């Protein structure tokens, strides 16, 4: 279930951000298109690492290899991604609104997919 949820969020949000950044590029706002893609990529990678950490935690595995995997994921997710996010914001290269749109696309799709999952489970529960 967790894999299906993240896969739907990944595919749907990627399609949505391609449409949004394509629109920006189509109207000649190339820097905005890159800003949308940059912010989306940052939040997508961040969510992917969080997904991997949650998946490992839900499996309750106890091998030493799992511990190293968790450490590696945490070391990339927390310091590296957040420092990268800081420099993306501080660079001033991208308009802030384009960064906001890139993040918003991901979280909007996440919310829509989450609602659809919950509604489908509620519907299945009502028919059981």
N, CA, C and O atoms as a printed pandas DataFrame, in Angstrom:
     atom_number atom_name residue_name chain_id  residue_number  x_coord  y_coord  z_coord
0              1         N          UNK        A               1    0.816   -1.190    0.000
1              2        CA          UNK        A               1    0.000    0.000    0.000
2              3         C          UNK        A               1    0.863    1.260    0.000
3              4         O          UNK        A               1    0.609    2.199   -0.754
4              5         N          UNK        A               2    1.890    1.267    0.858
5              6        CA          UNK        A               2    2.768    2.432    0.963
6              7         C          UNK        A               2    3.516    2.664   -0.347
7              8         O          UNK        A               2    3.683    3.803   -0.782
8              9         N          UNK        A               3    3.970    1.562   -0.979
9             10        CA          UNK        A               3    4.665    1.672   -2.265
10            11         C          UNK        A               3    3.746    2.241   -3.331
11            12         O          UNK        A               3    4.144    3.114   -4.102
12            13         N          UNK        A               4    2.519    1.748   -3.374
13            14        CA          UNK        A               4    1.548    2.214   -4.362
14            15         C          UNK        A               4    1.257    3.697   -4.176
15            16         O          UNK        A               4    1.182    4.451   -5.146
16            17         N          UNK        A               5    1.094    4.105   -2.931
17            18        CA          UNK        A               5    0.822    5.510   -2.642
18            19         C          UNK        A               5    1.958    6.391   -3.139
19            20         O          UNK        A               5    1.719    7.365   -3.854
20            21         N          UNK        A               6    3.198    6.057   -2.766
21            22        CA          UNK        A               6    4.324    6.906   -3.175
22            23         C          UNK        A               6    4.491    6.886   -4.689
23            24         O          UNK        A               6    4.805    7.916   -5.285
24            25         N          UNK        A               7    4.290    5.745   -5.315
25            26        CA          UNK        A               7    4.412    5.651   -6.768
26            27         C          UNK        A               7    3.395    6.560   -7.453
27            28         O          UNK        A               7    3.731    7.240   -8.423
28            29         N          UNK        A               8    2.158    6.581   -6.960
29            30        CA          UNK        A               8    1.130    7.446   -7.546
30            31         C          UNK        A               8    1.484    8.920   -7.357
31            32         O          UNK        A               8    1.299    9.731   -8.265
32            33         N          UNK        A               9    1.989    9.259   -6.181
33            34        CA          UNK        A               9    2.408   10.645   -5.934
34            35         C          UNK        A               9    3.560   11.009   -6.867
35            36         O          UNK        A               9    3.574   12.095   -7.445
36            37         N          UNK        A              10    4.520   10.106   -7.012
37            38        CA          UNK        A              10    5.686   10.374   -7.859
38            39         C          UNK        A              10    5.280   10.593   -9.314
39            40         O          UNK        A              10    5.677   11.586   -9.924
40            41         N          UNK        A              11    4.503    9.686   -9.866
41            42        CA          UNK        A              11    4.101    9.806  -11.264
42            43         C          UNK        A              11    3.220   11.025  -11.504
43            44         O          UNK        A              11    3.442   11.785  -12.447
44            45         N          UNK        A              12    2.234   11.204  -10.659
45            46        CA          UNK        A              12    1.283   12.303  -10.856
46            47         C          UNK        A              12    1.949   13.662  -10.674
47            48         O          UNK        A              12    1.701   14.586  -11.449
48            49         N          UNK        A              13    2.787   13.785   -9.661
49            50        CA          UNK        A              13    3.428   15.081   -9.426
50            51         C          UNK        A              13    4.461   15.391  -10.506
51            52         O          UNK        A              13    4.635   16.550  -10.885
52            53         N          UNK        A              14    5.143   14.369  -10.998
53            54        CA          UNK        A              14    6.103   14.595  -12.087
54            55         C          UNK        A              14    5.375   15.073  -13.341
55            56         O          UNK        A              14    5.822   16.005  -14.009
56            57         N          UNK        A              15    4.270   14.440  -13.648
57            58        CA          UNK        A              15    3.479   14.873  -14.806
58            59         C          UNK        A              15    2.983   16.309  -14.607
59            60         O          UNK        A              15    3.046   17.123  -15.529
60            61         N          UNK        A              16    2.499   16.612  -13.425
61            62        CA          UNK        A              16    1.984   17.959  -13.147
62            63         C          UNK        A              16    3.081   19.013  -13.259
63            64         O          UNK        A              16    2.845   20.092  -13.804
64            65         N          UNK        A              17    4.271   18.718  -12.754
65            66        CA          UNK        A              17    5.342   19.720  -12.804
66            67         C          UNK        A              17    5.864   19.888  -14.231
67            68         O          UNK        A              17    6.308   20.975  -14.600
68            69         N          UNK        A              18    5.815   18.839  -15.024
69            70        CA          UNK        A              18    6.195   18.979  -16.439
70            71         C          UNK        A              18    5.218   19.911  -17.152
71            72         O          UNK        A              18    5.623   20.742  -17.965
72            73         N          UNK        A              19    3.944   19.767  -16.844
73            74        CA          UNK        A              19    2.930   20.644  -17.449
74            75         C          UNK        A              19    3.156   22.090  -17.004
75            76         O          UNK        A              19    3.151   23.001  -17.832
76            77         N          UNK        A              20    3.352   22.302  -15.704
77            78        CA          UNK        A              20    3.518   23.665  -15.182
78            79         C          UNK        A              20    4.794   24.310  -15.715
79            80         O          UNK        A              20    4.760   25.450  -16.179
80            81         N          UNK        A              21    5.910   23.602  -15.654
81            82        CA          UNK        A              21    7.163   24.187  -16.149
82            83         C          UNK        A              21    7.129   24.337  -17.666
83            84         O          UNK        A              21    7.720   25.272  -18.206
84            85         N          UNK        A              22    6.444   23.426  -18.359
85            86        CA          UNK        A              22    6.279   23.568  -19.808
86            87         C          UNK        A              22    5.469   24.808  -20.156
87            88         O          UNK        A              22    5.760   25.503  -21.130
88            89         N          UNK        A              23    4.458   25.073  -19.353
89            90        CA          UNK        A              23    3.669   26.289  -19.548
90            91         C          UNK        A              23    4.540   27.526  -19.363
91            92         O          UNK        A              23    4.495   28.455  -20.169
92            93         N          UNK        A              24    5.330   27.527  -18.295
93            94        CA          UNK        A              24    6.224   28.671  -18.035
94            95         C          UNK        A              24    7.193   28.879  -19.200
95            96         O          UNK        A              24    7.401   30.003  -19.655
96            97         N          UNK        A              25    7.774   27.793  -19.670
97            98        CA          UNK        A              25    8.700   27.894  -20.802
98            99         C          UNK        A              25    7.962   28.340  -22.061
99           100         O          UNK        A              25    8.492   29.112  -22.860
100          101         N          UNK        A              26    6.745   27.852  -22.231
101          102        CA          UNK        A              26    5.960   28.203  -23.409
102          103         C          UNK        A              26    5.617   29.677  -23.493
103          104         O          UNK        A              26    5.457   30.219  -24.587
104          105         N          UNK        A              27    5.503   30.326  -22.354
105          106        CA          UNK        A              27    5.209   31.768  -22.378
106          107         C          UNK        A              27    6.491   32.606  -22.254
107          108         O          UNK        A              27    6.445   33.819  -22.053
108          109         N          UNK        A              28    7.627   31.925  -22.379
109          110        CA          UNK        A              28    8.901   32.641  -22.386
110          111         C          UNK        A              28    9.512   32.894  -21.023
111          112         O          UNK        A              28   10.473   33.656  -20.919
112          113         N          UNK        A              29    8.992   32.286  -19.987
113          114        CA          UNK        A              29    9.518   32.471  -18.631
114          115         C          UNK        A              29   10.432   31.299  -18.276
115          116         O          UNK        A              29   10.111   30.488  -17.408
116          117         N          UNK        A              30   11.565   31.223  -18.954
117          118        CA          UNK        A              30   12.463   30.074  -18.818
118          119         C          UNK        A              30   13.068   29.958  -17.428
119          120         O          UNK        A              30   13.225   28.852  -16.910
120          121         N          UNK        A              31   13.407   31.078  -16.824
121          122        CA          UNK        A              31   13.994   31.023  -15.482
122          123         C          UNK        A              31   12.946   30.542  -14.474
123          124         O          UNK        A              31   13.273   29.842  -13.516
124          125         N          UNK        A              32   11.687   30.922  -14.700
125          126        CA          UNK        A              32   10.612   30.418  -13.836
126          127         C          UNK        A              32   10.435   28.921  -14.026
127          128         O          UNK        A              32   10.225   28.190  -13.058
128          129         N          UNK        A              33   10.519   28.462  -15.268
129          130        CA          UNK        A              33   10.398   27.028  -15.541
130          131         C          UNK        A              33   11.501   26.257  -14.811
131          132         O          UNK        A              33   11.240   25.212  -14.215
132          133         N          UNK        A              34   12.717   26.768  -14.859
133          134        CA          UNK        A              34   13.824   26.099  -14.157
134          135         C          UNK        A              34   13.648   26.178  -12.647
135          136         O          UNK        A              34   13.995   25.238  -11.933
136          137         N          UNK        A              35   13.113   27.290  -12.156
137          138        CA          UNK        A              35   12.852   27.419  -10.722
138          139         C          UNK        A              35   11.820   26.421  -10.245
139          140         O          UNK        A              35   11.980   25.814   -9.186
140          141         N          UNK        A              36   10.750   26.245  -11.027
141          142        CA          UNK        A              36    9.717   25.264  -10.688
142          143         C          UNK        A              36   10.328   23.862  -10.660
143          144         O          UNK        A              36   10.095   23.097   -9.725
144          145         N          UNK        A              37   11.109   23.532  -11.685
145          146        CA          UNK        A              37   11.741   22.208  -11.753
146          147         C          UNK        A              37   12.747   21.990  -10.626
147          148         O          UNK        A              37   12.832   20.896  -10.069
148          149         N          UNK        A              38   13.499   23.020  -10.295
149          150        CA          UNK        A              38   14.495   22.907   -9.230
150          151         C          UNK        A              38   13.840   22.659   -7.876
151          152         O          UNK        A              38   14.242   21.758   -7.140
152          153         N          UNK        A              39   12.837   23.457   -7.555
153          154        CA          UNK        A              39   12.154   23.300   -6.265
154          155         C          UNK        A              39   11.436   21.965   -6.194
155          156         O          UNK        A              39   11.465   21.291   -5.164
156          157         N          UNK        A              40   10.793   21.583   -7.290
157          158        CA          UNK        A              40   10.114   20.289   -7.317
158          159         C          UNK        A              40   11.115   19.155   -7.133
159          160         O          UNK        A              40   10.861   18.218   -6.377
160          161         N          UNK        A              41   12.235   19.235   -7.810
161          162        CA          UNK        A              41   13.252   18.184   -7.688
162          163         C          UNK        A              41   13.755   18.078   -6.257
163          164         O          UNK        A              41   13.945   16.976   -5.742
164          165         N          UNK        A              42   13.970   19.218   -5.618
165          166        CA          UNK        A              42   14.443   19.209   -4.241
166          167         C          UNK        A              42   13.419   18.549   -3.318
167          168         O          UNK        A              42   13.777   17.683   -2.520
168          169         N          UNK        A              43   12.166   18.943   -3.418
169          170        CA          UNK        A              43   11.144   18.390   -2.529
170          171         C          UNK        A              43   10.875   16.925   -2.870
171          172         O          UNK        A              43   10.575   16.134   -1.976
172          173         N          UNK        A              44   10.976   16.555   -4.132
173          174        CA          UNK        A              44   10.771   15.170   -4.552
174          175         C          UNK        A              44   11.853   14.260   -3.969
175          176         O          UNK        A              44   11.548   13.200   -3.423
176          177         N          UNK        A              45   13.107   14.674   -4.086
177          178        CA          UNK        A              45   14.207   13.874   -3.533
178          179         C          UNK        A              45   14.079   13.793   -2.014
179          180         O          UNK        A              45   14.312   12.738   -1.424
180          181         N          UNK        A              46   13.715   14.889   -1.391
181          182        CA          UNK        A              46   13.507   14.915    0.050
182          183         C          UNK        A              46   12.413   13.927    0.452
183          184         O          UNK        A              46   12.577   13.167    1.406
184          185         N          UNK        A              47   11.309   13.940   -0.272
185          186        CA          UNK        A              47   10.207   13.014    0.014
186          187         C          UNK        A              47   10.616   11.569   -0.241
187          188         O          UNK        A              47   10.198   10.666    0.484
188          189         N          UNK        A              48   11.427   11.348   -1.265
189          190        CA          UNK        A              48   11.877    9.988   -1.557
190          191         C          UNK        A              48   12.708    9.425   -0.407
191          192         O          UNK        A              48   12.518    8.281    0.005
192          193         N          UNK        A              49   13.620   10.229    0.103
193          194        CA          UNK        A              49   14.429    9.759    1.234
194          195         C          UNK        A              49   13.564    9.527    2.466
195          196         O          UNK        A              49   13.794    8.572    3.208
196          197         N          UNK        A              50   12.581   10.377    2.693
197          198        CA          UNK        A              50   11.662   10.172    3.804
198          199         C          UNK        A              50   10.864    8.882    3.601
199          200         O          UNK        A              50   10.685    8.106    4.540
200          201         N          UNK        A              51   10.391    8.659    2.391
201          202        CA          UNK        A              51    9.674    7.429    2.050
202          203         C          UNK        A              51   10.544    6.204    2.346
203          204         O          UNK        A              51   10.075    5.237    2.946
204          205         N          UNK        A              52   11.797    6.246    1.929
205          206        CA          UNK        A              52   12.693    5.102    2.167
206          207         C          UNK        A              52   12.905    4.876    3.667
207          208         O          UNK        A              52   12.897    3.734    4.126
208          209         N          UNK        A              53   13.089    5.935    4.417
209          210        CA          UNK        A              53   13.261    5.806    5.864
210          211         C          UNK        A              53   12.007    5.225    6.519
211          212         O          UNK        A              53   12.105    4.354    7.383
212          213         N          UNK        A              54   10.841    5.700    6.114
213          214        CA          UNK        A              54    9.594    5.181    6.676
214          215         C          UNK        A              54    9.358    3.729    6.281
215          216         O          UNK        A              54    8.856    2.934    7.075
216          217         N          UNK        A              55    9.717    3.395    5.068
217          218        CA          UNK        A              55    9.547    2.012    4.612
218          219         C          UNK        A              55   10.437    1.066    5.424
219          220         O          UNK        A              55    9.988   -0.001    5.844
220          221         N          UNK        A              56   11.676    1.450    5.641
221          222        CA          UNK        A              56   12.586    0.626    6.443
222          223         C          UNK        A              56   12.065    0.509    7.868
223          224         O          UNK        A              56   12.090   -0.573    8.455
224          225         N          UNK        A              57   11.597    1.609    8.420
225          226        CA          UNK        A              57   11.085    1.588    9.794
226          227         C          UNK        A              57    9.849    0.700    9.914
227          228         O          UNK        A              57    9.655    0.038   10.933
228          229         N          UNK        A              58    9.021    0.686    8.885
229          230        CA          UNK        A              58    7.801   -0.124    8.951
230          231         C          UNK        A              58    8.091   -1.614    8.788
231          232         O          UNK        A              58    7.279   -2.449    9.187
232          233         N          UNK        A              59    9.232   -1.952    8.210
233          234        CA          UNK        A              59    9.592   -3.362    8.043
234          235         C          UNK        A              59   10.126   -3.977    9.329
235          236         O          UNK        A              59   10.119   -5.199    9.481
236          237         N          UNK        A              60   10.584   -3.153   10.245
237          238        CA          UNK        A              60   11.097   -3.595   11.542
238          239         C          UNK        A              60   12.210   -4.625   11.408
239          240         O          UNK        A              60   12.291   -5.574   12.189
240          241         N          UNK        A              61   13.057   -4.431   10.422
241          242        CA          UNK        A              61   14.202   -5.326   10.239
242          243         C          UNK        A              61   15.297   -4.948   11.232
243          244         O          UNK        A              61   15.402   -3.792   11.642
244          245         N          UNK        A              62   16.108   -5.929   11.613
245          246        CA          UNK        A              62   17.121   -5.680   12.636
246          247         C          UNK        A              62   18.539   -6.014   12.173
247          248         O          UNK        A              62   19.444   -6.075   13.005
248          249         N          UNK        A              63   18.761   -6.229   10.900
249          250        CA          UNK        A              63   20.107   -6.581   10.450
250          251         C          UNK        A              63   21.016   -5.356   10.498
251          252         O          UNK        A              63   20.534   -4.227   10.410
252          253         N          UNK        A              64   22.334   -5.566   10.638
253          254        CA          UNK        A              64   23.271   -4.432   10.663
254          255         C          UNK        A              64   23.253   -3.636    9.355
255          256         O          UNK        A              64   23.501   -2.430    9.352
256          257         N          UNK        A              65   22.960   -4.313    8.255
257          258        CA          UNK        A              65   22.901   -3.622    6.974
258          259         C          UNK        A              65   21.793   -2.571    6.970
259          260         O          UNK        A              65   21.959   -1.501    6.385
260          261         N          UNK        A              66   20.680   -2.864    7.611
261          262        CA          UNK        A              66   19.571   -1.911    7.692
262          263         C          UNK        A              66   20.005   -0.655    8.450
263          264         O          UNK        A              66   19.660    0.463    8.066
264          265         N          UNK        A              67   20.764   -0.852    9.527
265          266        CA          UNK        A              67   21.257    0.288   10.301
266          267         C          UNK        A              67   22.142    1.197    9.464
267          268         O          UNK        A              67   22.043    2.420    9.555
268          269         N          UNK        A              68   23.005    0.606    8.650
269          270        CA          UNK        A              68   23.879    1.406    7.775
270          271         C          UNK        A              68   23.055    2.126    6.706
271          272         O          UNK        A              68   23.352    3.265    6.343
272          273         N          UNK        A              69   22.030    1.459    6.213
273          274        CA          UNK        A              69   21.163    2.082    5.205
274          275         C          UNK        A              69   20.436    3.281    5.802
275          276         O          UNK        A              69   20.355    4.336    5.173
276          277         N          UNK        A              70   19.917    3.124    6.995
277          278        CA          UNK        A              70   19.225    4.225    7.666
278          279         C          UNK        A              70   20.179    5.397    7.896
279          280         O          UNK        A              70   19.819    6.551    7.666
280          281         N          UNK        A              71   21.385    5.096    8.347
281          282        CA          UNK        A              71   22.377    6.142    8.575
282          283         C          UNK        A              71   22.708    6.874    7.282
283          284         O          UNK        A              71   22.771    8.103    7.263
284          285         N          UNK        A              72   22.920    6.132    6.207
285          286        CA          UNK        A              72   23.259    6.758    4.922
286          287         C          UNK        A              72   22.116    7.640    4.423
287          288         O          UNK        A              72   22.340    8.764    3.972
288          289         N          UNK        A              73   20.898    7.126    4.507
289          290        CA          UNK        A              73   19.746    7.917    4.074
290          291         C          UNK        A              73   19.582    9.180    4.918
291          292         O          UNK        A              73   19.307   10.261    4.397
292          293         N          UNK        A              74   19.754    9.025    6.220
293          294        CA          UNK        A              74   19.607   10.179    7.120
294          295         C          UNK        A              74   20.701   11.217    6.872
295          296         O          UNK        A              74   20.438   12.419    6.925
296          297         N          UNK        A              75   21.918   10.763    6.602
297          298        CA          UNK        A              75   23.015   11.699    6.351
298          299         C          UNK        A              75   22.824   12.464    5.045
299          300         O          UNK        A              75   23.259   13.610    4.930
300          301         N          UNK        A              76   22.186   11.847    4.075
301          302        CA          UNK        A              76   21.915   12.565    2.830
302          303         C          UNK        A              76   20.697   13.459    3.005
303          304         O          UNK        A              76   20.710   14.622    2.602
304          305         N          UNK        A              77   19.652   12.920    3.603
305          306        CA          UNK        A              77   18.404   13.679    3.710
306          307         C          UNK        A              77   18.560   14.937    4.553
307          308         O          UNK        A              77   18.197   16.030    4.119
308          309         N          UNK        A              78   19.091   14.782    5.740
309          310        CA          UNK        A              78   19.056   15.925    6.642
310          311         C          UNK        A              78   20.123   16.970    6.337
311          312         O          UNK        A              78   19.752   18.078    5.948
312          313         N          UNK        A              79   21.397   16.707    6.481
313          314        CA          UNK        A              79   22.317   17.822    6.231
314          315         C          UNK        A              79   22.462   18.188    4.756
315          316         O          UNK        A              79   22.456   19.373    4.424
316          317         N          UNK        A              80   22.591   17.224    3.875
317          318        CA          UNK        A              80   22.888   17.530    2.476
318          319         C          UNK        A              80   21.702   18.210    1.789
319          320         O          UNK        A              80   21.862   19.259    1.165
320          321         N          UNK        A              81   20.511   17.613    1.903
321          322        CA          UNK        A              81   19.363   18.201    1.223
322          323         C          UNK        A              81   18.970   19.555    1.803
323          324         O          UNK        A              81   18.583   20.459    1.062
324          325         N          UNK        A              82   19.066   19.698    3.108
325          326        CA          UNK        A              82   18.669   20.973    3.691
326          327         C          UNK        A              82   19.684   22.074    3.406
327          328         O          UNK        A              82   19.301   23.231    3.237
328          329         N          UNK        A              83   20.947   21.742    3.350
329          330        CA          UNK        A              83   21.952   22.728    2.946
330          331         C          UNK        A              83   21.747   23.100    1.476
331          332         O          UNK        A              83   21.859   24.269    1.107
332          333         N          UNK        A              84   21.450   22.106    0.643
333          334        CA          UNK        A              84   21.175   22.393   -0.770
334          335         C          UNK        A              84   19.963   23.312   -0.895
335          336         O          UNK        A              84   19.980   24.255   -1.687
336          337         N          UNK        A              85   18.920   23.047   -0.127
337          338        CA          UNK        A              85   17.735   23.900   -0.147
338          339         C          UNK        A              85   18.059   25.325    0.276
339          340         O          UNK        A              85   17.561   26.287   -0.310
340          341         N          UNK        A              86   18.888   25.449    1.284
341          342        CA          UNK        A              86   19.308   26.771    1.746
342          343         C          UNK        A              86   20.022   27.532    0.627
343          344         O          UNK        A              86   19.746   28.709    0.398
344          345         N          UNK        A              87   20.932   26.858   -0.062
345          346        CA          UNK        A              87   21.675   27.532   -1.126
346          347         C          UNK        A              87   20.799   27.825   -2.348
347          348         O          UNK        A              87   21.026   28.809   -3.052
348          349         N          UNK        A              88   19.817   26.988   -2.596
349          350        CA          UNK        A              88   18.878   27.284   -3.688
350          351         C          UNK        A              88   18.131   28.579   -3.369
351          352         O          UNK        A              88   17.969   29.439   -4.235
352          353         N          UNK        A              89   17.684   28.710   -2.137
353          354        CA          UNK        A              89   16.964   29.926   -1.739
354          355         C          UNK        A              89   17.870   31.155   -1.708
355          356         O          UNK        A              89   17.489   32.229   -2.172
356          357         N          UNK        A              90   19.066   30.987   -1.160
357          358        CA          UNK        A              90   19.975   32.124   -0.988
358          359         C          UNK        A              90   20.620   32.576   -2.294
359          360         O          UNK        A              90   21.093   33.709   -2.387
360          361         N          UNK        A              91   20.645   31.708   -3.299
361          362        CA          UNK        A              91   21.326   32.065   -4.551
362          363         C          UNK        A              91   20.677   33.279   -5.205
363          364         O          UNK        A              91   21.361   34.075   -5.849
364          365         N          UNK        A              92   19.375   33.425   -5.047
365          366        CA          UNK        A              92   18.676   34.522   -5.686
366          367         C          UNK        A              92   18.542   34.330   -7.190
367          368         O          UNK        A              92   18.074   35.225   -7.893
368          369         N          UNK        A              93   18.949   33.171   -7.684
369          370        CA          UNK        A              93   18.907   32.914   -9.117
370          371         C          UNK        A              93   17.480   32.709   -9.615
371          372         O          UNK        A              93   17.117   33.152  -10.705
372          373         N          UNK        A              94   16.687   32.035   -8.804
373          374        CA          UNK        A              94   15.310   31.737   -9.206
374          375         C          UNK        A              94   14.348   32.686   -8.501
375          376         O          UNK        A              94   14.542   33.013   -7.330
376          377         N          UNK        A              95   13.319   33.126   -9.204
377          378        CA          UNK        A              95   12.302   33.945   -8.535
378          379         C          UNK        A              95   11.632   33.122   -7.433
379          380         O          UNK        A              95   11.297   31.958   -7.650
380          381         N          UNK        A              96   11.437   33.711   -6.266
381          382        CA          UNK        A              96   10.826   32.968   -5.154
382          383         C          UNK        A              96    9.473   32.347   -5.508
383          384         O          UNK        A              96    9.147   31.264   -5.022
384          385         N          UNK        A              97    8.691   33.014   -6.342
385          386        CA          UNK        A              97    7.379   32.466   -6.691
386          387         C          UNK        A              97    7.519   31.157   -7.469
387          388         O          UNK        A              97    6.692   30.258   -7.317
388          389         N          UNK        A              98    8.554   31.044   -8.295
389          390        CA          UNK        A              98    8.742   29.805   -9.047
390          391         C          UNK        A              98    9.132   28.663   -8.116
391          392         O          UNK        A              98    8.718   27.523   -8.322
392          393         N          UNK        A              99    9.920   28.963   -7.101
393          394        CA          UNK        A              99   10.275   27.940   -6.113
394          395         C          UNK        A              99    9.038   27.525   -5.320
395          396         O          UNK        A              99    8.835   26.344   -5.039
396          397         N          UNK        A             100    8.227   28.498   -4.969
397          398        CA          UNK        A             100    6.986   28.215   -4.247
398          399         C          UNK        A             100    6.061   27.330   -5.085
399          400         O          UNK        A             100    5.460   26.388   -4.570
400          401         N          UNK        A             101    5.954   27.637   -6.367
401          402        CA          UNK        A             101    5.092   26.850   -7.259
402          403         C          UNK        A             101    5.602   25.422   -7.369
403          404         O          UNK        A             101    4.806   24.483   -7.349
404          405         N          UNK        A             102    6.908   25.239   -7.485
405          406        CA          UNK        A             102    7.470   23.893   -7.589
406          407         C          UNK        A             102    7.163   23.041   -6.377
407          408         O          UNK        A             102    6.821   21.866   -6.510
408          409         N          UNK        A             103    7.281   23.625   -5.192
409          410        CA          UNK        A             103    6.971   22.900   -3.955
410          411         C          UNK        A             103    5.468   22.669   -3.847
411          412         O          UNK        A             103    5.027   21.599   -3.427
412          413         N          UNK        A             104    4.693   23.664   -4.223
413          414        CA          UNK        A             104    3.237   23.562   -4.139
414          415         C          UNK        A             104    2.679   22.485   -5.060
415          416         O          UNK        A             104    1.725   21.795   -4.700
416          417         N          UNK        A             105    3.260   22.337   -6.233
417          418        CA          UNK        A             105    2.802   21.290   -7.152
418          419         C          UNK        A             105    2.922   19.931   -6.473
419          420         O          UNK        A             105    1.985   19.134   -6.495
420          421         N          UNK        A             106    4.078   19.673   -5.871
421          422        CA          UNK        A             106    4.282   18.375   -5.222
422          423         C          UNK        A             106    3.271   18.166   -4.098
423          424         O          UNK        A             106    2.617   17.124   -4.044
424          425         N          UNK        A             107    3.136   19.139   -3.203
425          426        CA          UNK        A             107    2.255   18.958   -2.056
426          427         C          UNK        A             107    0.776   18.955   -2.445
427          428         O          UNK        A             107   -0.034   18.313   -1.775
428          429         N          UNK        A             108    0.416   19.654   -3.507
429          430        CA          UNK        A             108   -0.964   19.602   -3.986
430          431         C          UNK        A             108   -1.299   18.203   -4.490
431          432         O          UNK        A             108   -2.349   17.649   -4.163
432          433         N          UNK        A             109   -0.403   17.642   -5.283
433          434        CA          UNK        A             109   -0.632   16.286   -5.789
434          435         C          UNK        A             109   -0.622   15.292   -4.635
435          436         O          UNK        A             109   -1.437   14.369   -4.610
436          437         N          UNK        A             110    0.283   15.466   -3.683
437          438        CA          UNK        A             110    0.323   14.591   -2.512
438          439         C          UNK        A             110   -1.022   14.621   -1.790
439          440         O          UNK        A             110   -1.544   13.573   -1.411
440          441         N          UNK        A             111   -1.579   15.799   -1.599
441          442        CA          UNK        A             111   -2.880   15.927   -0.932
442          443         C          UNK        A             111   -3.998   15.277   -1.715
443          444         O          UNK        A             111   -4.858   14.612   -1.137
444          445         N          UNK        A             112   -3.998   15.459   -3.020
445          446        CA          UNK        A             112   -5.047   14.859   -3.859
446          447         C          UNK        A             112   -4.957   13.340   -3.824
447          448         O          UNK        A             112   -5.972   12.660   -3.672
448          449         N          UNK        A             113   -3.744   12.804   -3.963
449          450        CA          UNK        A             113   -3.570   11.343   -3.933
450          451         C          UNK        A             113   -3.949   10.808   -2.554
451          452         O          UNK        A             113   -4.576    9.754   -2.452
452          453         N          UNK        A             114   -3.580   11.513   -1.507
453          454        CA          UNK        A             114   -3.933   11.088   -0.150
454          455         C          UNK        A             114   -5.442   11.043    0.029
455          456         O          UNK        A             114   -5.973   10.084    0.590
456          457         N          UNK        A             115   -6.142   12.080   -0.447
457          458        CA          UNK        A             115   -7.606   12.092   -0.362
458          459         C          UNK        A             115   -8.220   10.937   -1.141
459          460         O          UNK        A             115   -9.139   10.277   -0.656
460          461         N          UNK        A             116   -7.722   10.694   -2.331
461          462        CA          UNK        A             116   -8.254    9.590   -3.144
462          463         C          UNK        A             116   -8.026    8.249   -2.458
463          464         O          UNK        A             116   -8.907    7.389   -2.469
464          465         N          UNK        A             117   -6.841    8.063   -1.859
465          466        CA          UNK        A             117   -6.574    6.811   -1.141
466          467         C          UNK        A             117   -7.531    6.651    0.027
467          468         O          UNK        A             117   -8.101    5.578    0.224
468          469         N          UNK        A             118   -7.708    7.702    0.796
469          470        CA          UNK        A             118   -8.608    7.626    1.953
470          471         C          UNK        A             118  -10.049    7.416    1.544
471          472         O          UNK        A             118  -10.767    6.650    2.188
472          473         N          UNK        A             119  -10.486    8.075    0.495
473          474        CA          UNK        A             119  -11.851    7.881    0.025
474          475         C          UNK        A             119  -12.064    6.471   -0.508
475          476         O          UNK        A             119  -13.130    5.888   -0.311
476          477         N          UNK        A             120  -11.061    5.922   -1.180
477          478        CA          UNK        A             120  -11.218    4.561   -1.706
478          479         C          UNK        A             120  -11.258    3.546   -0.566
479          480         O          UNK        A             120  -11.994    2.561   -0.642
480          481         N          UNK        A             121  -10.475    3.776    0.490
481          482        CA          UNK        A             121  -10.521    2.868    1.642
482          483         C          UNK        A             121  -11.841    3.005    2.389
483          484         O          UNK        A             121  -12.390    2.009    2.862
484          485         N          UNK        A             122  -12.348    4.207    2.498
485          486        CA          UNK        A             122  -13.628    4.419    3.172
486          487         C          UNK        A             122  -14.743    3.749    2.369
487          488         O          UNK        A             122  -15.657    3.157    2.943
488          489         N          UNK        A             123  -14.664    3.844    1.060
489          490        CA          UNK        A             123  -15.672    3.221    0.208
490          491         C          UNK        A             123  -15.611    1.699    0.310
491          492         O          UNK        A             123  -16.646    1.034    0.375
492          493         N          UNK        A             124  -14.400    1.151    0.323
493          494        CA          UNK        A             124  -14.254   -0.300    0.474
494          495         C          UNK        A             124  -14.749   -0.772    1.827
495          496         O          UNK        A             124  -15.359   -1.837    1.935
496          497         N          UNK        A             125  -14.489    0.016    2.860
497          498        CA          UNK        A             125  -14.945   -0.326    4.207
498          499         C          UNK        A             125  -16.461   -0.282    4.319
499          500         O          UNK        A             125  -17.055   -1.078    5.046
500          501         N          UNK        A             126  -17.083    0.636    3.611
501          502        CA          UNK        A             126  -18.546    0.765    3.658
502          503         C          UNK        A             126  -19.236   -0.410    2.956
503          504         O          UNK        A             126  -20.353   -0.787    3.308
504          505         N          UNK        A             127  -18.556   -0.980    1.962
505          506        CA          UNK        A             127  -19.135   -2.083    1.214
506          507         C          UNK        A             127  -18.799   -3.442    1.802
507          508         O          UNK        A             127  -19.316   -4.458    1.337
508          509         N          UNK        A             128  -17.958   -3.481    2.796
509          510        CA          UNK        A             128  -17.554   -4.774    3.375
510          511         C          UNK        A             128  -18.538   -5.297    4.377
511          512         O          UNK        A             128  -18.331   -6.370    4.943
